[in-house]
Amino acid sequence: MDQRSIVVVESSPRKAGNSSLLARRLIEGAGSAGARVEEFALRGLKVGPCIACDSCRRPGARGCVVPDDMQAIYAAIRAAEAVVLASPVYWFSVNAQLKALIDRLYAFGAEKYAALAGKRFAAILVFGDRDIYESGGINAVRSVEDMCRFLGAARPEFLYGSADKAGEIAGNAELMARAYELGKRLASE
């Protein structure tokens, strides 16, 4: 069996943020199943917003022209079998760092999103309220589902939970185990 490639994008501004901790646990699970995982922590990268120049849509275009760290992420996403997006829920959806990355996927449109069609996606979401509805996390779920549907990607898988303080999620053994299992599943299915 070929080694699967998984890209994990962490968007928490905190290194020990709850969504980052779940993402790292997923990476451990994927690694245990033999996957090759490439991780991008947006907090240490420069990924600007889409500037709506449409250069990526011109005949002969070779993708986005914005010279930032998104160029490496494009290449990794293109090569991966699965993409995991990890975000805290801020103001009822994914945070701004992840939203900028999602907006930049527009550059794949020059090829009618063929590089993303059928690709597996998963999302890790952590919110501070008691459930996904009161927290607004359901809006993040819907955004990722809509994105995948538009791209022709597979229906995304979700892992989400509640934690208020940085690092608190590490005490949720059941959710940490589910993150590990999701990583294994992405690596083997």
Secondary structure, DSSP 8 states (H G I E B T S, - for coil): ----EEEEEE--SSTT-HHHHHHHHHHHHHHHTT-EEEEEEGGGS---------GGGSTT--S----STHHHHHHHHHH-SEEEEEEEEETTEE-HHHHHHHHHGGGGGGGTTTTTTT-EEEEEEEESSSSTTTTSHHHHHHHHHHHHHHHT----EEEEEE--STTGGGG-HHHHHHHHHHHHHHHH-
